[in-house]
Amino acid sequence: MTTAVAETRRYSIAVCKGGALLQETKTLLRAWEPGESPADFRERVVREDILGKMTAHRAGDIVGRVFGRRYLRPSNRPALLLKRLLERGHPGPVFSDLCLLYAARADDLMRDAVTRLYWPALAEGRVTISPSYVVEFLREAERDGRLAAPWSENVKLKIARGVLKALTEFGLLKQIGRGKRELIHFHASDGAIAYVAYDLHFEGYTDSALLNAEDWRLFGLRTSDVASALDRLSGAGWWVAQVAGVVVRITWKYRTMEEVVHALS
């Protein structure tokens, strides 16, 4: 399953290569052709100046280290589905939420920045987050063995700023001054919740196992919250769910993710 938890997290500096890159992702999805390999697409983006107003090295980095990792590997399924979503005129919160989902699936640091940094900070009643707060999180990660190799303090600070930039672009934080970001109480869109539920279902999760999938932690949803959301969205016509506490049985309405994307539009 694509969302299985690795026994040991291994953080990388990939977050500094892009952040959320929502506008660039839309541009690249519209330009990408189904069946086009990551290498061929990277070459074409640079050759045709698809991203515009940036160096060839930067454009290649965005395609190879960010877009390719999130949407084209290990399969191009995410790119196919998000491209269809854009073609059907749905570039709003659902799109942004799903970009966060795929960024977190591709990057352990991005996932943990949301699940182990952002949501706990919100629960503690923190109002703002500074780079130094994230640096301390990275020091703990280093002690816990979540870094493949030690990072210098300068690198940690650079990564911390990249993390805060990404979380701001995904709508979890708001910049209020130089070096400070205000926490926003993030709520995933209903469309994103429906998409994730179907995606997990087609990945082979049982109805009961689906409640505990790691992806829900990105949206701050506990098991009981997921059960409530499934019950609520049953009334919106996404499925027929029988909910008793945290026990759920679902009769699924759509047979493929393509049908789900069509319904979202």
C-alpha positions as CSV (number, residue, x, y, z in Angstrom):
1,M,0.0,0.0,0.0
2,T,1.3,3.5,-0.9
3,T,0.6,4.9,2.6
4,A,2.3,2.2,4.7
5,V,4.4,3.6,7.5
6,A,8.1,3.0,7.1
7,E,9.8,1.5,10.1
8,T,12.2,4.4,10.3
9,R,11.7,7.9,8.8
10,R,14.5,9.3,6.7
11,Y,14.4,13.0,6.2
12,S,15.9,14.7,3.1
13,I,16.4,18.3,2.0
14,A,13.8,18.0,-0.8
15,V,11.5,20.5,0.9
16,C,14.0,23.2,0.1
17,K,13.7,22.4,-3.6
18,G,10.1,23.6,-3.9
19,G,7.7,24.1,-1.0
20,A,4.1,23.6,-2.2
21,L,4.6,24.8,-5.7
22,L,0.9,24.9,-6.4
23,Q,1.0,27.2,-9.4
24,E,4.0,25.4,-10.9
25,T,2.2,22.1,-10.3
26,K,-0.8,23.2,-12.3
27,T,1.4,24.4,-15.1
28,L,3.3,21.1,-15.2
29,L,0.1,19.0,-15.0
30,R,-1.4,20.8,-17.9
31,A,1.7,20.3,-20.0
32,W,2.5,16.7,-19.0
33,E,1.3,14.0,-21.4
34,P,0.1,10.7,-20.0
35,G,2.8,8.1,-20.8
36,E,5.6,10.6,-20.9
37,S,8.5,9.5,-18.7
38,P,9.8,11.7,-15.9
39,A,13.1,12.0,-17.8
40,D,11.5,13.0,-21.1
41,F,9.2,15.4,-19.4
42,R,12.0,17.1,-17.5
43,E,13.9,17.5,-20.8
44,R,10.9,19.0,-22.5
45,V,10.1,21.4,-19.7
46,V,13.6,22.8,-19.9
47,R,13.7,22.8,-23.7
48,E,10.3,24.5,-24.2
49,D,10.7,26.8,-21.2
50,I,7.4,25.6,-19.9
51,L,7.8,27.1,-16.4
52,G,9.3,30.3,-17.8
53,K,11.4,33.0,-16.0
54,M,13.7,30.6,-14.3
55,T,17.1,28.9,-15.0
56,A,17.2,25.6,-16.7
57,H,18.8,24.1,-13.6
58,R,15.9,25.4,-11.4
59,A,13.3,24.1,-13.8
60,G,14.9,20.7,-14.0
61,D,15.1,20.5,-10.2
62,I,11.4,21.3,-9.8
63,V,10.4,18.6,-12.3
64,G,12.9,16.0,-11.2
65,R,13.1,16.4,-7.5
66,V,9.6,17.8,-6.7
67,F,7.0,17.2,-9.3
68,G,8.4,13.8,-10.4
69,R,8.7,12.5,-6.8
70,R,5.2,13.6,-5.8
71,Y,3.2,12.8,-8.9
72,L,5.1,10.5,-11.3
73,R,6.9,8.0,-9.0
74,P,6.5,5.1,-8.3
75,S,3.6,5.5,-10.8
76,N,2.1,8.4,-12.7
77,R,-1.4,7.8,-11.2
78,P,-1.4,10.9,-9.1
79,A,-0.5,13.0,-12.1
80,L,-3.2,11.4,-14.2
81,L,-5.9,12.0,-11.6
82,L,-4.9,15.6,-10.7
83,K,-4.6,16.5,-14.4
84,R,-8.2,15.2,-14.9
85,L,-9.3,17.3,-11.9
86,L,-7.7,20.4,-13.4
87,E,-9.2,19.7,-16.9
88,R,-12.6,19.6,-15.3
89,G,-12.1,23.0,-13.7
90,H,-11.5,22.1,-10.1
91,P,-8.3,24.0,-9.0
92,G,-9.5,25.1,-5.5
93,P,-9.1,23.8,-2.0
94,V,-9.5,20.1,-3.1
95,F,-6.6,20.5,-5.5
96,S,-4.4,22.1,-2.8
97,D,-5.3,19.5,-0.2
98,L,-4.5,16.7,-2.6
99,C,-1.1,18.2,-3.4
100,L,-0.4,18.2,0.3
101,L,-1.4,14.6,0.4
102,Y,1.0,13.6,-2.3
103,A,3.8,15.8,-1.1
104,A,3.5,14.1,2.3
105,R,3.4,10.6,0.8
106,A,6.6,11.4,-1.1
107,D,8.5,13.1,1.7
108,D,8.8,11.9,5.3
109,L,9.8,15.3,6.5
110,M,6.8,17.0,4.9
111,R,4.5,14.4,6.5
112,D,6.0,14.7,9.9
113,A,6.1,18.5,9.7
114,V,2.4,18.3,9.6
115,T,1.6,15.4,11.8
116,R,4.4,15.8,14.4
117,L,5.0,19.5,14.4
118,Y,1.9,21.5,13.1
119,W,-1.0,19.6,14.7
120,P,0.7,19.2,18.2
121,A,1.6,22.9,18.2
122,L,-2.0,23.7,17.4
123,A,-3.2,21.4,20.2
124,E,-0.8,23.0,22.7
125,G,-2.4,26.4,22.0
126,R,0.6,27.9,20.2
127,V,-0.2,31.0,18.1
128,T,3.0,31.3,16.1
129,I,5.8,29.1,14.8
130,S,9.3,30.4,14.2
131,P,12.3,28.8,12.3
132,S,14.0,28.1,15.7
133,Y,11.0,26.0,16.7
134,V,11.4,23.9,13.6
135,V,15.2,23.7,14.1
136,E,14.6,22.1,17.5
137,F,12.3,19.6,15.9
138,L,15.1,18.7,13.5
139,R,17.6,18.4,16.3
140,E,15.2,15.9,18.0
141,A,14.9,14.1,14.6
142,E,18.6,13.9,14.4
143,R,18.8,12.3,17.9
144,D,16.1,9.9,17.0
145,G,17.9,8.7,13.8
146,R,15.4,10.3,11.4
147,L,18.2,12.0,9.4
148,A,20.2,9.8,7.1
149,A,23.3,11.9,8.1
150,P,23.8,14.8,10.5
151,W,23.0,18.3,9.2
152,S,24.9,21.4,10.2
153,E,23.0,24.1,12.1
154,N,23.0,26.3,8.9
155,V,21.4,23.4,7.0
156,K,18.8,22.9,9.7
157,L,17.9,26.5,9.6
158,K,17.5,26.4,5.8
159,I,15.3,23.3,6.0
160,A,13.2,24.9,8.8
161,R,12.5,27.9,6.6
162,G,11.6,25.6,3.7
163,V,9.2,23.7,5.9
164,L,7.5,26.9,7.1
165,K,7.2,28.2,3.6
166,A,5.6,24.9,2.4
167,L,3.1,24.8,5.3
168,T,2.2,28.4,4.6
169,E,1.6,27.7,0.9
170,F,-0.5,24.7,1.7
171,G,-2.7,26.8,3.9
172,L,-1.7,25.7,7.4
173,L,0.2,28.8,8.4
174,K,0.0,32.5,7.6
175,Q,3.0,34.8,7.5
176,I,2.7,37.7,9.9
177,G,6.2,39.1,9.9
178,R,9.7,38.4,9.1
179,G,10.5,34.9,10.4
180,K,7.1,34.3,12.1
181,R,4.1,32.4,10.9
182,E,0.7,32.2,12.6
183,L,-1.0,28.9,12.9
184,I,-4.3,28.5,11.0
185,H,-6.7,25.8,12.1
186,F,-6.7,23.8,8.9
187,H,-9.8,21.9,7.7
188,A,-9.6,19.5,4.8
189,S,-12.2,20.0,2.1
190,D,-15.0,17.4,1.9
191,G,-13.9,16.6,-1.6
192,A,-10.4,15.7,-0.4
193,I,-11.7,13.5,2.3
194,A,-13.9,11.7,-0.2
195,Y,-10.9,11.3,-2.6
196,V,-8.7,9.9,0.1
197,A,-11.3,7.5,1.3
198,Y,-11.8,6.1,-2.2
199,D,-8.0,6.0,-2.8
200,L,-7.5,4.0,0.3
201,H,-10.4,1.7,-0.6
202,F,-8.9,1.0,-4.0
203,E,-5.5,0.4,-2.4
204,G,-7.0,-2.5,-0.6
205,Y,-7.9,-1.1,2.8
206,T,-10.9,-2.7,4.5
207,D,-13.6,-0.4,5.7
208,S,-12.4,-0.9,9.3
209,A,-8.7,-0.5,8.5
210,L,-9.5,2.6,6.5
211,L,-10.4,4.5,9.7
212,N,-6.8,4.2,11.0
213,A,-4.9,5.0,7.8
214,E,-2.0,7.3,8.3
215,D,-3.1,9.8,5.7
216,W,-5.9,11.1,7.9
217,R,-3.4,12.4,10.4
218,L,-2.4,15.0,7.8
219,F,-5.8,16.5,8.2
220,G,-5.8,16.2,12.0
221,L,-8.5,13.5,11.9
222,R,-8.6,10.9,14.6
223,T,-10.3,7.5,14.2
224,S,-13.6,8.8,15.6
225,D,-13.3,12.0,13.4
226,V,-12.9,9.8,10.3
227,A,-15.9,7.7,11.2
228,S,-18.0,10.9,11.7
229,A,-16.8,12.3,8.3
230,L,-17.7,9.0,6.5
231,D,-21.1,9.1,8.1
232,R,-21.6,12.8,7.1
233,L,-20.4,12.3,3.6
234,S,-22.7,9.3,3.3
235,G,-25.6,11.8,3.4
236,A,-23.9,13.8,0.6
237,G,-24.1,10.7,-1.7
238,W,-20.5,9.6,-1.8
239,W,-21.3,6.2,-0.4
240,V,-23.7,4.4,2.0
241,A,-22.0,4.1,5.3
242,Q,-23.2,2.2,8.4
243,V,-21.4,3.7,11.4
244,A,-21.5,2.4,14.9
245,G,-18.9,4.2,16.9
246,V,-15.6,3.4,15.2
247,V,-17.0,0.4,13.3
248,V,-17.9,1.2,9.7
249,R,-19.4,-0.7,6.9
250,I,-19.5,1.0,3.5
251,T,-21.2,0.4,0.3
252,W,-19.1,2.2,-2.3
253,K,-20.8,4.1,-5.1
254,Y,-17.9,4.6,-7.5
255,R,-15.9,1.8,-9.1
256,T,-12.8,3.7,-10.2
257,M,-10.8,6.8,-9.2
258,E,-11.6,8.3,-12.6
259,E,-15.3,8.2,-11.6
260,V,-14.5,9.8,-8.3
261,V,-12.6,12.7,-10.0
262,H,-15.6,13.1,-12.4
263,A,-18.0,13.3,-9.3
264,L,-15.7,15.9,-7.7
265,S,-16.1,18.1,-10.8
